[in-house]
Amino acid sequence: MCLALFFAIDKLEHYMQAHTVRLIAKVDLIKYVISRPMVSGRIARWAVLLQQYDLAYVPQKAIKGQVLAYFLADHLVPSDWEFSDDFPDEDMFYIEVMPPWMMFFDGAARQEGAGAGVVFVSPQRQILLYSFSLSILFSNNVAEYQALIIGLQMAIEIGISQLKIFGDSKLIINQILEQYDVKKEDLVPYCKYAKKLLANFEAITLEHIPRKENRQANALANLATALALSQEETAKFAISQRWVVPFVVEEEEEEEEQANVISVCLVKKEDWR
């Protein structure tokens, strides 16, 4: 550090002789050089060099927020200067801040089996649905932790850096946020592992939501529970949306007169039941 100060004085000597120079640094190098009990060799030459100039030490502080103010104070805008919104290469200064990913999770446990549901919502509002059957029977709280851990593992594999997590389990969310103590021993390893996974994200938030706002993840978890199969069995299923048109009677009088009427619809193709 002293050598760097020596080079600065040597290169800017004509400025140092004409002005008082404030040395901004974390350490008072002037006091360090001059106050040495045994001044000899290179330190002695530096001490003689420093005494030739009017130097004042100023402790270094955080000046990030003052840089713009200093710049505007040193570069006053002329009164006759017209402001213009047209800047050259303005596209280079355009930064699009994308919203974070959102993840909804839920777990369900019954006597028949346990399941986990995870829903991802991308910044472009694309919805990704995932349903998992858990091979081992767990308590409902463990199933909730399993759903959260599965979702975090998937987010890490996808490469998500910013994530907002929503769950309807107030216990799980508050235990992760360290607002609740983890009293049950079977939940301790899951809580620790979930916190370890959370450290892989640049920005992450957890929020508790009502069950009605988490219905997609809840439905996926219940579906996985209902369709829980053994390890030897496999199943594929698809969920689609369909609008069923109700039968409308045009004349109410005709409906009142008729009784025990059977409507028959002919199906040309094979009828699956």
N, C-alpha and C positions, 0 to 999 in steps of 0.2 A: 504493500500500500504506500509506503514512503517512497519507493522507487517510482511508482506511478505519479505521485505528486511532484517529484523532482523532474520528470519528463515534461509534465504539464507546464511547470514554471519555466523550463528551458525553452520550450516552443513558443510560449506566450509572454515572453519577457517584456516586450514593448507595451503590452496591455497591463501587466502587473505593475510597471513603474508609474503609470499614469492614473491608476484608479485604486480604490480600496477593494480588495477581493475577499468575498465571503466564501469560505471553504465549507461546503455542505457534505458531511460524512457522518457515518455512524460512530466513528472513533475520532477523538481530537488528536490528529497526527502532529500538529504544531506543539502541543503540550508534551506529547510523548518524546519528540526529538530534543526539545530544549531542556526538559527536566531530567534527562538521563544523568545519573550520578557520575558515570565514567564515559565522557564523550571523547571518542577517538576514531580515527579511520574515516570510513565513509559517513558514519553518523555525524561526525564533527563537520565535515564539509556541507552536509545537508543543513545542519543547524546554522552555520554562517550564511548559507544561501537564503534560508527562510527569514532571517533577521533583516535582510535588505528590503523587504517588501512589507506593505501594510496588509497583513492577512488577519482575518477574523473567523473564528470557528463558529459554525451554526449546526446544531444537531439536526440530523436528517429525520424528517417526519413524513407521514403519508401525504403526498401532494397530488394524488391522482385526480381528485375532484377540483383542484385549483389550476390545473394545466390550461383548461379552456379560458378561465378568467384571466390568467396571466397573458395568454396569447391575444385576447381581445383588447386588453389594456395596452399592450405594446404595438398593436396594429389597429389604430383607430380608423373607423370607416368615414371617408369624406362626406360632408353634408350634401354635396351635389351628386353623390353616387346613387344611381337607380338600381334597386334590387331586381334580380331576374330569377325566375324559376327554372330557366333552361340551363342545365349544367352539362358540360361535355362528359361523355361516358357515364351517364347517370345510372345505366344498368349495372355497372360494376359495383355500385354502392347499394344495390337492392338485395336485401337478404330476406328470404321467405322463411318465417318461423312456423314450422309445422306443429300442429297440436300433438300431444303425446298419445300413445296407444292406450286403450282402455281394456281392462280385463275383469270379467265377472266370474266368480267361482261359487260353487255350492257342492255340498256333499250330503248324501243320504244313506242311512243304514237301517236295515230291517232284518227280520229273521231269515228271509230268503237270500239276502246278500247285501252288498254295499256298492255304491256307485258314486261317481264324481262327474260334475259338469263344468266345463270351462267355455267361456265365450270371449272372443277377442274382437275388438272394434278398432280398425285401422284409422289413421288420420284421414283417409279418403272415405270413411264411413262404410267400409266393407266389413261384413260380419262373418266371422269364422266360428263355427259351432263344433264342439268336441265332447264326446261322451265316453266315459271309461267305466268298465266294470272292475271292481276291486276283488281280487281272488280270495282275500281273507276277510272274515267278518270282523268289523270294527265297531266301536261306539260312534255315535253321530258326530261327536267333537273330533275324533280321530279322522273320520271321513272328511270333515271340513278341512282339516290340516292337509290331508292327502290331496284334496282338490286344489288347494292353494299351492302346494309344492309342485304338483304336476303342471299347473299353469305357469309357475315361475321357471321351471325347467324348459318348457316349450318356448317361453319368451326369450330365454337365453340362447336357445338353439336358433331361433329366428333371427336374432341379432338386434332385438329391441333395446334401446338405451334409455328411453323415457317411458314410464309406465304409470298409469293410474289404476289402482286395484279397488274393486268394489265387492263387498261380501255382506250377506245378511246375518252372519254370526257375530254378534257383538262381543262374545267372549274371545273368539279367535283374533279379531281385529285389535281389541284392546290389549290382549296378551302380546301381540307382535309389537304394538306401540309402547309396551312396558307400562301401560296404565293399570293393568291387572297383573297380579302375581300368578304364576303357573303353579298351582297347588297339587294337581294330580300328577303323579310321577310318570304315567304313561304318555302325557302330553309334552313333557320336558324335551325329549330328543327331537320331536317334530318341530317344536318352537325354535330350538337352536338351529336346526337345519334350515328352516324357512328364513331366519335372520341371516344365515350365511349366504343363501341365494340372493337375498335382497342387496347385499353388498356388491353384486355384479352390475348394478344399474347406475347410470349417472344421476338420474333424477327419478324418484319414485314416491308415490303417496298412497296411503291406505285410507279408505273411508267406509263407514258402516252405512248400509242402506236398508230400507224396509224390504220384506220378502216380496212384496208385489212388484218392486222395481228390479228384482232379480229373478223374474219368472222363467226366463230362458235357461239360465244355468240350473235352476231348480228342476225344470222339466227334464233337462238332459240327465241330471243326476238320478231322478226317479225312474227315467226310462232305462238307464243302465242297471239300476237295481232290479227292475222288473224283468229285464232280459238277461240277468246274470246266468252265465253258463259255466260249465266245467272247463278245465283247461283243454280237454280233448275236443270240445264242441266249438263250432264257429257259426256265426250268423251275420248276415248283411241285411240292412234295412235302410229305407229311404223315406224322408219326410217331404211331402209336397203339399201345396195349398190348393184347395178346390172350393168353388162356390156352388152350393146346392140351391137350385131354384125351387121354391115351394109350389105345390099345385094350387092354382087359383080357380075358383068356381065363378064363372061370369054372371050367372043368374042365381040370386039367393033363393028365389021362389022355387026353382026346380030342385035345389038342394034340399029344401024342406019337405017336398013331396016324396022324394025318393028315400028308400030305406034299404039297408043291407045290400048296398051296391058294391060290387067288386071290380076294381080296375085291373086290367091285364095289360102288361107291356111286353111285346115280343122282342127278344134279344137275338139279333142275327149271329153274333159271335158267341163263342163259348163263355158261359157265365161262371166266373170264379167266385167262390164264397169263402 
